[in-house]
Structures are given as structure tokens and as C-alpha cells.
């Protein structure tokens, strides 16, 4: 554990043990004025660990502490964090894409509040995330199988420290899911070929009768011609 992470964890735990004994990690981070992303919520769901999530599969809101390992570099619409006591990062999305986090938050200590879920991520979605993370074309195309994993749907995120860039703000409701591939519709104007065994009869237009030349139309009948 790095010195910064150790100090952050000790400070947070010390605040809980001393005058803030009634507060859990989430409300302690709120009182310590950590940078909030998403709504600041009341109450303090139980703090948990990755081992507890794997063993008990909680369905209600919980709190996790850890270190941000990476952030979507397009809009900050997801992040990866390594929970305390774990070695592998966990993928974190934000409820209904209702908020985003700073794209320069990697390395910061974080407290997140929400719900862990088991999910299977498609190859298309994994490649989309890899593209957002700035992976090379070779790394993106090397993803060929879906992945079943635990993801965290965060309702609120608190990040320690200052110097974070302003998060992306959307003027309209949106999400970061890739657009589904559309199948071109059949051209309704295209007619099916005619069965050669049943030729379509072609009507022959009637032969037009030659029009009668009106009297006086000939130059010879023109009295003005000598």
C-alpha cells in the first residue's frame, strides 16, 4: 500500500473512531469535504469489502473504499477502482449515467456508495470500454469473448483532495452504451421478379389514324402565293 493511500485510510478511520464515532466512511468523507459527484445522500450504508461482496452477493446499498485506477477518457462516464484489501480493480458505472467524474481522478482515494451486481459484458461493450480507455487497435481487437464479472452501480462518489478537473456535463440525457447495429430494412419499392412461366401480356397500343390535312393548309391553296 502506498504512503498516500495509507495516510488517507488512517485519516478516514481515525475520524470515524474519534469524534465521528456515529458516522461511517461515507458521511465521514462528506464531513471532511471530499469532492462529491452525484447526489450527497443521507444515512450511512454498511461499509463492505470485495471478499464480502463475492461471498454474500449483497443486493442493497453498500459503501466501498479504494483507489481509482482509471477513468473513461471520453466523458468520465465510468471508472475502475481497486477496493481496499483487493488486488484486482472493479468496474464502476454511475446510476443511469446521471453524473460523471473527473477524467484526471486516477490515483485518488475514493468512497463510493451504491450496489454491486453480477453481469455478463458483451464483446461489443468490452471493446467500447477499451476504446474509451485509450487502448490500441490491437488491444481492442484482441477482445474476443464476453466477460462475467462484478460491477458496481454507484449512486454517489466522493473523491479525496483538490486539483480535479471539472467533470463533463451533458445538456441532454444520454448514456455511454454503444449504439446497436442497425439492420438495413428491405426496400419496399423493389418488386419481385416475374415468373418467366407466366409472362405479363403487353398491350399493343392502337395505330393512330393520320390526321386529315385541313382545307387551305397547303401553300398551293394560299392565295398570297404566286
Secondary structure as GFF3:
##gff-version 3
##sequence-region A 1 226
A	DSSP	alpha_helix	3	17	.	.	.	ID=ss1
A	DSSP	alpha_helix	25	31	.	.	.	ID=ss2
A	DSSP	beta_strand	35	38	.	.	.	ID=ss3
A	DSSP	alpha_helix	50	56	.	.	.	ID=ss4
A	DSSP	beta_strand	62	71	.	.	.	ID=ss5
A	DSSP	beta_strand	78	83	.	.	.	ID=ss6
A	DSSP	beta_strand	90	94	.	.	.	ID=ss7
A	DSSP	three_ten_helix	95	97	.	.	.	ID=ss8
A	DSSP	beta_strand	109	121	.	.	.	ID=ss9
A	DSSP	alpha_helix	123	132	.	.	.	ID=ss10
A	DSSP	alpha_helix	137	141	.	.	.	ID=ss11
A	DSSP	beta_strand	147	159	.	.	.	ID=ss12
A	DSSP	three_ten_helix	219	221	.	.	.	ID=ss13
###
